Amino acid sequence: MVEERPDPVPGDGQLLVAVEAAGLNGADLLQRAGHYPPPPGVPADVPGLECAGTVVACGPGATSHRVGDRVMSIVPGGGQAELCLLDDAVAMAVPEGLSAAEAGGFPEVFTTAHDALVAQCALAAGERLLVTGAAGGVGLAAVQLGRLRGAEVVGSVRDEGLRPAVAGFGAGVVIDPEEEADHGPYDVVIELVGAGSFPLHLRSLKTGGRIVFIGVGGTGPTAELDARQLMTRRAVVRGSTLRVRSVREKAEAARALAEDTLGLLASGALSVPVAATYGLGEAERAYERFAAGGKLGKIVLVTKARP
Ligand SMILES: NC(=O)c1ccc[n+]([C@@H]2O[C@H](COP(=O)([O-])OP(=O)(O)OC[C@H]3O[C@@H](n4cnc5c(N)ncnc54)[C@H](OP(=O)(O)O)[C@@H]3O)[C@@H](O)[C@H]2O)c1
């Protein structure tokens, strides 16, 4: 449902942005269902963890961007609206050539994938990377970023019809999740589906391998750990979320992402796959489409911006 609200006013270090597009994410579904309250100070009934648009006002101390600039950013909530407050330090310039829908669907999944692969797992050239849930928003970001870092990427995708397209984004092999163990061993596994295959993934790690948990919506959050498997492999298991981080930590993740990707986005070497766009007034349909699965990349809401 779309409702009128008072225009937000940018505070210290904030930008007010006329939103052109805002991607949907799994956390939005959880928040709408009452299972994932936003941090204090963020409206609980306006979802949206990312958006792109034009700066219409700058708060005190917001000096990195100016009125009229096109920016994109992760936000703690409220992105799916005509106006949204962004942290100036976290916002990135929208590169030339990127459409509004692509820019609105970029920040959350690419920040998540980049942070997981680079900051958390230090993925190196020549390493073998397993991306689970590889046809989704984070999955396709991880496949592309893994390939660009020189890794050998294996994508696992349960929808057979989407596997050729995922290969087209740089996965050398795209497999059914049932085949994951057959295609190991892996240096890095990015868990986007849940903990269901954790014991198998741990046994499929090389010595010094790393597993990073990012999402648990598919097979849930719990698994049994055989510590001997961890010990013999000198393995590292970690997890990460973006939303709870401080502005400083988000700015650091955004800076690292921007350095590595904005030029590649502008040149077309990296792309933001958008499965479908919907108007703000069609948000219900957009959410139904997201929840139905079987999509390639992002579902994005687009709005008539009013800079
Ligand atoms: N930690 C963080 O900061 C952070 C940030 C962003 C996202 N996330 C989480 O990361 C996960 C991925 O996000 P996303 O945006 O990429 O979501 P998405 O676009 O919905 O993609 C999820 C993918 O996982 C697949 N999948 C779901 N259940 C599965 C199962 N049981 N077996 C095999 N594959 C399954 C889906 O396949 P189908 O299409 O066939 O269903 C889909 O391709 C979500 O859980 C999300 O909430 C976490």
The ligand as a Tripos MOL2 file, in Angstrom:
@<TRIPOS>MOLECULE
LIG
   48    52     1     0     0
SMALL
NO_CHARGES

@<TRIPOS>ATOM
      1 N1         23.7130  -11.0440    5.6340 N.am      1 LIG1
      2 C1         23.3280   -9.9840    4.9100 C.2       1 LIG1
      3 O1         23.7240   -8.8480    5.1790 O.2       1 LIG1
      4 C2         22.4440  -10.2150    3.7320 C.ar      1 LIG1
      5 C3         22.3060   -9.2310    2.7410 C.ar      1 LIG1
      6 C4         21.5180   -9.5270    1.6160 C.ar      1 LIG1
      7 C5         20.8580  -10.7410    1.5340 C.ar      1 LIG1
      8 N2         20.9720  -11.6310    2.5560 N.ar      1 LIG1
      9 C6         20.3050  -12.9400    2.5050 C.3       1 LIG1
     10 O2         21.0300  -13.7180    1.5620 O.3       1 LIG1
     11 C7         20.1360  -14.6210    0.8930 C.3       1 LIG1
     12 C8         20.2260  -14.4090   -0.6150 C.3       1 LIG1
     13 O3         19.7670  -13.0930   -0.9220 O.3       1 LIG1
     14 P1         19.2930  -12.7520   -2.4010 P.3       1 LIG1
     15 O4         18.9720  -11.3140   -2.4380 O.co2     1 LIG1
     16 O5         20.2470  -13.3130   -3.3840 O.co2     1 LIG1
     17 O6         17.9340  -13.5870   -2.4830 O.3       1 LIG1
     18 P2         17.2190  -14.1580   -3.7850 P.3       1 LIG1
     19 O7         17.4350  -13.2290   -4.9030 O.co2     1 LIG1
     20 O8         15.8470  -14.5130   -3.3530 O.co2     1 LIG1
     21 O9         18.0310  -15.4970   -4.1110 O.3       1 LIG1
     22 C9         17.9700  -16.6220   -3.2890 C.3       1 LIG1
     23 C10        18.3750  -17.8220   -4.1300 C.3       1 LIG1
     24 O10        18.4350  -18.9710   -3.2850 O.3       1 LIG1
     25 C11        17.7280  -20.0400   -3.9070 C.3       1 LIG1
     26 N3         17.1420  -20.9360   -2.9170 N.ar      1 LIG1
     27 C12        16.2000  -20.6450   -1.9890 C.ar      1 LIG1
     28 N4         15.9080  -21.7270   -1.2570 N.ar      1 LIG1
     29 C13        16.6630  -22.7400   -1.7530 C.ar      1 LIG1
     30 C14        16.8120  -24.1080   -1.4060 C.ar      1 LIG1
     31 N5         16.1260  -24.6660   -0.4070 N.pl3     1 LIG1
     32 N6         17.6880  -24.8550   -2.1250 N.ar      1 LIG1
     33 C15        18.4050  -24.3000   -3.1440 C.ar      1 LIG1
     34 N7         18.3170  -23.0030   -3.5150 N.ar      1 LIG1
     35 C16        17.4440  -22.2280   -2.8250 C.ar      1 LIG1
     36 C17        16.6490  -19.3590   -4.7050 C.3       1 LIG1
     37 O11        16.2120  -20.2470   -5.6970 O.3       1 LIG1
     38 P3         14.6920  -20.1930   -6.2120 P.3       1 LIG1
     39 O12        14.6050  -18.9800   -7.0600 O.co2     1 LIG1
     40 O13        14.5590  -21.4650   -6.9600 O.co2     1 LIG1
     41 O14        13.8300  -20.1050   -4.9890 O.co2     1 LIG1
     42 C18        17.3610  -18.1130   -5.2250 C.3       1 LIG1
     43 O15        18.0260  -18.3280   -6.4320 O.3       1 LIG1
     44 C19        18.7450  -14.3210    1.4710 C.3       1 LIG1
     45 O16        18.5010  -15.2310    2.5180 O.3       1 LIG1
     46 C20        18.8790  -12.9150    2.0110 C.3       1 LIG1
     47 O17        17.9500  -12.6510    3.0330 O.3       1 LIG1
     48 C21        21.7470  -11.4040    3.6430 C.ar      1 LIG1
@<TRIPOS>BOND
     1     1     2 1
     2     2     3 2
     3     2     4 1
     4     4     5 ar
     5     4    48 ar
     6     5     6 ar
     7     6     7 ar
     8     7     8 ar
     9     8     9 1
    10     8    48 ar
    11     9    10 1
    12     9    46 1
    13    10    11 1
    14    11    12 1
    15    11    44 1
    16    12    13 1
    17    13    14 1
    18    14    15 2
    19    14    16 1
    20    14    17 1
    21    17    18 1
    22    18    19 2
    23    18    20 1
    24    18    21 1
    25    21    22 1
    26    22    23 1
    27    23    24 1
    28    23    42 1
    29    24    25 1
    30    25    26 1
    31    25    36 1
    32    26    27 ar
    33    26    35 ar
    34    27    28 ar
    35    28    29 ar
    36    29    30 ar
    37    29    35 ar
    38    30    31 1
    39    30    32 ar
    40    32    33 ar
    41    33    34 ar
    42    34    35 ar
    43    36    37 1
    44    36    42 1
    45    37    38 1
    46    38    39 2
    47    38    40 1
    48    38    41 1
    49    42    43 1
    50    44    45 1
    51    44    46 1
    52    46    47 1
@<TRIPOS>SUBSTRUCTURE
     1 LIG1         1 GROUP 0 **** ****
